[in-house]
Amino acid sequence: MWELEGHLQHYAWGSETAIPDFLGRSSDGEPWAEAWFGAHPLAPSILATGQPLDAAISADPRRMLGDGVSRAFGDRLPYLLKVIAPERPLSLQVHPDREHAAESFAAETAAGLPLDSPLRNYRDDNHKPEMLVALTLFTALCGFRTPRRAAAILEGLGTDLTDRLHHLLLTSPTAHGMRAAFRTLVSASMRPATEAVAEVVEACRVRYEAGNSPSPRIDHTVLLLAEHHPGDPGVVAALLLNPVTLQPGEAMFVPAGTLHAYLQGVGLEIMAASDNVLRAGLTPKKVDADEMLQCVSVAAAPPLRVAPEHQNETTVAYYAPVDDFELSLTHLADPPGTFRGQHLIPGTGPRTLLGLDGEMLVQTDAGRHVLTAGKSLFVPASAGTLRAGGAGRFVQASVP
């Protein structure tokens, strides 16, 4: 069992304070967007020995991962745990499935594109389903509405662009109609002018302030997105999507192919170990809408909320419908200043622990460590049973 230092990502949409406060570090005035705890080769966490986690796993995969994980996923950790803190909206994005990612990564590699090339869409050959567990109130957009519901929201806005979208959805209230409407907004050949987007934003503003919107929340979201990304057609695409609000402790699963954008809050993300992101807008980063359209699912579906299930008296688990990862949350309440209660923590294989608050002692037959807010530990498969005591909360990322 080793202490683990996460890899920080400073993206423009991040909060200046949320992650520094969580990690117990001083803010430097820069946006801190994500802290990665994993072994992805682009940004591996560092063990207390100074060795990157991916290198440590490669050096002794059987001990670190266990035979079952090695057989299923090769000699790599199949999950990536993150703390994410958007203060401003993220990009409108989709993640590819495994087959498409492997094919496209191989094609870009064969073309000689370096991994850090700005021309690349695929940084690895893996899919990227993900689950988000809110630590604070967290807002997002996720998945398409039904065509009829989206048409009802577009109705009456009275702009040329929304009238066209409304007509498409009324004449074809199917996935085909929704794909046509979305393609109208983001495809390079049909992308609307900034003036057309501004007209839609103003129409949403008038409707919202008049108090006669069929969805005040989505009109408010359009105004928020336009504030940060004026003229971007992704602002109008929000009218086609489901708004989501997660209370602390609530979770949402985002399958490969699901269009989504995180808006604001602090949360935990666990995902397959991948950095493949295809963007359709709402970002200064590379946008490749035509590639994204090959992967996106336009089937109407509500956000997939994941309810925690009790594993024992201290631990609940958030089970996602994938083989790459699962996440559990342990809440300990032993008497103050003691570590007497050595509670069994369910889980096997390679595990990553991250303290959320309090002070806890975690131990295996191989050793023990104190875990506090913002501190992380990697527990190799060979360590066996894990027990913990103290008062506080921590999460455990593991493999089902």
N, C-alpha and C positions, 0 to 999 in steps of 0.2 A: 504494500500500500504506500503510495507516494503523494506528496503534496503536488498540486498542479497549478501552474500559472496560465490563466486564459490569454488568448490573443485578442487584442482590442482593435476594433474597426471604427475609424473616424469618418463616417459618412455625413453629408450635409444635413440630412433630416434628423440626426440624433439629438438627444438632450444634452445640455452642457453639465447637468448635475446628477441625473438619476443613476447612471452607472458608476460615476466616481463615488457618490454617496453609498451605493450598495457595496462597492469594493473597499470602502474606507480609505479612499484616496482623495487628494485635493483636486478640485476642478482647475483646468488650465485655460478655460474660456473657449475651448474647441468643442465641437459636437462629438459626443461619445455615443455611437449608434448601437454597437453590438460588442459583446464579449463572447468569444468562441471557446468552448471547452471540448476539445476533441482532437482527432488525428488527421484531419484533412490536410493533404500535403501543401496546399496553398497557405495555410495559416494554422500549423499545429500548435497545441499547447506545449508548455515546457515543464518537464519534471524538475523536482528539487535538485536533482543531480546535474541539471543543465542540459540534459538530452531531450530533443524533441520527442513527443509521444509516438509519432509515426515511426521514427527510427528505432525506438525501444521495442515497439511491437514487431517490426521487421526482423530485429535481432533475435527474438525469442517468441514467435507467434503462438506456439503451443502453450507456453506458460501464461502468456498475457491474455490470449483470447479463449483458450480451451479448444478441444478437438471439434466440438459441434459447430462453433462459430467459424472456425477456420475452414471446415468443410463447406459450410454454406456460403461464406462470403470471401474466401481467400484470406490472405494474411493482412486484412485491414479491418479496423474498427468500423462496424456498419452504421453507426449513428454519430450525430453531431448535436451537442447541447449548446444552446445560446441563451444569453440574456439580451433582450432587445428593447430599445427605448426610443421609439419614434416620437419626436415632438412636433414634426410636420409630416404630411402624408408621404408614404413610400410610393414607388412606381406601381403602375397597373401591370401585373405580371402573371406569368404562367410557368410552371415547371414541367419538363418533359417526362414521359414514361421511360422505363429502363431501355426498351428496344430502340426507341427513337434517339435517346441520348447516346447509346453505344454506337449506333450507326453514324450519327452526326459528329461525334467526337473523333471517330476513326477517320472520317472524311476530312475534317479540319486538320488533323495531325498529318495525314498523308499529303495534304497541300502545303505542309511545311510551316504552318502558323504556330509560333511560340505560344506557350500557355498564357503568357501575359499580354498577348497581342490584342489591341483594341478591336481588331476585326473578328475575333472569336466570339461565338455564342456559347460554346460548350467548353467548360474548364475540366471536365472529367467525363467518365462514361456511365454515370449512375443516374438513376431517377431521383426525385426529390419530393416525395410526399412529406408533409410536415404537420405537426400539431402545436398549437399555441395554448398555453395556460396563463391566464391573466394574473398578474401580481397587483395591479391597480385597475381602475376602470379602463377598459380597452375598447377602442372603436375600430371598425374595419368595414370594407366591402368584400363580399365573397359570393361568387356564383351568380348565375343569371336568374332573374325573375321569370315567371311564365310570360309568354308573349302577350296574352290578353292584359295581364296586370301592368306590364311595361307600357302597353299602348294606352291604358287608362291614365298613366302618369304623364305621358307625352301629350295627351289630348288637351287642347285649349291653350298651349303655350304660344301658338300662333306665329312661329318662325318658319322660314322655308325649310331649314334643316330638320326641325322636329316634325313638321308636317310630312316630310319624306319618310322619316323613320316610322311615324305613326301609320302611314299608308302601307309600308312594307309589312308591319306586324299585323295589321287588320286583314290584309289580303292573303297573308300566309301565317296564321297563328300557330306556327310549328317551329321546330329547331332550325329548319331551313330559313324561315323568315327572320329568326333572331340572328343567325349567322350573317345573313345579308345586311341586316341593320348594323351589326357590329363591324362588319367589313367596310361598310360605307364610312364609318368614323375613323378607322385606323389604317386601312390599306393605303400604301404609298400612292396608288393611282387615284384614290377617291377622297383622300384626307381633306376635310373641309377647311376653309380659310379661317384665320384667327378672328376675322370680323363676324363670321357666321357663329363661331363659338361664343363670342361676346354677346351676340343677340340672344342666344339661349340662356346665358347666365343672367342677363338683365330680365328676361321673362320669368325666370325662376325667382329672382329677387322680388319682382312686383307681386308674384303670386304668394310668395312666402310672407311678405309684409302685409298683404291683404287678408291673410288668414284663411284662404280658401283652397289650399293645396291638398291634393289627395294623399300626399306623403310629405308633411313638413320636414321630417328628418332627412329625406333624400334631397329636398330643395336646399336645406341648410348645408348638406354635404357638398352639393354643387358649388355653393358660394365659398365654402372653405377651400375646395380644390382650386377654384379660379383665383383665389387670393395668392396661392403659392405657385400656380402654373397657368397664368393667364394665356388664353388662346389655344391651349392644348386640347385636342379633341377627346382625350381621356376624361376631361371634365364632364362632357356630355354623356360619355359611356356610363357614368355613374347612374344615370337615370334608368339603365337597363339592369342594374345589379341589386342584390340584397344588401341592405345595411345591417350591421351586426354590432351589438354592444355586449361585452362580456364583463360581468362583475368579478372581483377578485376570487380566484379559485375555480372559475368556470373555464371550460376548454372547448376548442374548436379544431377539427381535423380538416386539413386542406389536401385532397388527393392530387396526384399529378393531373394536369390538364384543367384544373379549376382556376378561373380568372379571379384575382383577388388584389386588394391593396390595403395595407395596414395604415391607419390614420393617426392614432395617438394613444399613448399609454405605455406601461411597462409590463413586460411579460417574459415568460420562459418559452423558448422554441426548442422542440426536439424534432429531428428530421433524419432522413437517410443522409449519409455522409456525401453531400454533393454541394456544388456551388453553381449549378446550372439554372440560370434565370433568363427567361425570354420576356422582354419588356415591350409593352404597347404604347406607353406614354407616361406622363406625369413624372418625368425624370430628366436630368441633364445627361444621364448615361446613355449608352448605345440603345437605340430602339430598332428592332427588326420585326415589324408587325407582320410581315408576310411569313417569316419563319414561325412566329408565335401562332399565327392562324392555323398552321399545320398541326399544332399540339392542343389547341384550346377545345374544351368541351362546352357546347352552348346549350346542352340539355338543361331544362329548368330544374333547379333543385334548391331546397333550403340549405342554409349552412349546417354542416354536420357537427353537432354539439356532442361532446363526449362526457358522460357522467362518471364521476369517480366511483370505484367499487372498493369496499373494505376488504383488505387482505388479512388484517388482524386488528387488535385494539389500538394500535398506534399508526398504522400505515394504510393509505388508500392508493389505488393505482388507476391511471388513465390509460386504458387499452385502446390503441389505434389498430385498424384492420390491415396491418402490414407486419412483415417478419423482421424488419430492420431495427425496430426500437419499441420500448415502452417506457413510461415515466411513472414513478411513484413519489408520494409525498408523505413524509413521516413527521408526526407532531408528538414531541416528548414533553412530559410535564412532571418530572421527578422533583422531589423537594429541593428548594433553592440551595445552591452550593454543593449539591451531591451528584454523584454519578452512579448511585446504587443500582438503579433499575437497568439491568443489561437486557434490553429488549431485542428479540430476534427481528432482523430486517429481512423480509423476503427478497429473494433474488439470487441468481447464479451468473456465472460467466463474467465477462469484463464489465465493470460498473464504474460510473462516474458520479461522485457525490458533490453537491453544492449546497453550502449552508445558506439559509435565508434569514434567520435571526436566532438569538439566544447563544448558548454555549453547550456543546454536546461532546461526549467522548465516544468515538467509534473504534471498534477493534475487531481483529480477526486473530487467528492463531499465529499470524505472522507479525503482528504489531498493533500499536494503537496510536491515534492522533486526536487532537482536539479540533472540533469543527465549529466555526463561528460564521457570521454573516459575510458573504463574499468569498469565503475560503472554499477551495475545491480539492478533492482527493480522487486519485485513480486507484481502483481496486482490481488487480488482475484476477483472472479466472482461478489461478492456482491458490489464491488466498482463502477460498472456501467461505464458510459461514461468517456473516457479518452481524455484530451486535452493537447496540448503542444505548447510551443513557445520558441524562441531563435534562435540560429544559430549553426547548427551541424547535425550529423546523428545518428540515433539509429535504432536498429532492435527490432521487437516484435515477439516473439514466441507465438502462440495461437492454439486453436482448431477450425477447420472449423465449 
